[in-house]
Amino acid sequence: MDCLSFAASLQEGFQYVKAFFVGQVKTITARNEKEASEAELEATKM
């Protein structure tokens, strides 16, 4: 395997990992925002 194709596959793998982490962060953030808005709704009801 030559150096160039190795670098290309490495870059592809990095983009995949980056996309995975970005997705995880967005999911966590969305979950936190949902919980925060639900907490605000509970607070306004009281």
Order of alpha helices (4+ residues) and beta strands (2+ residues): alpha
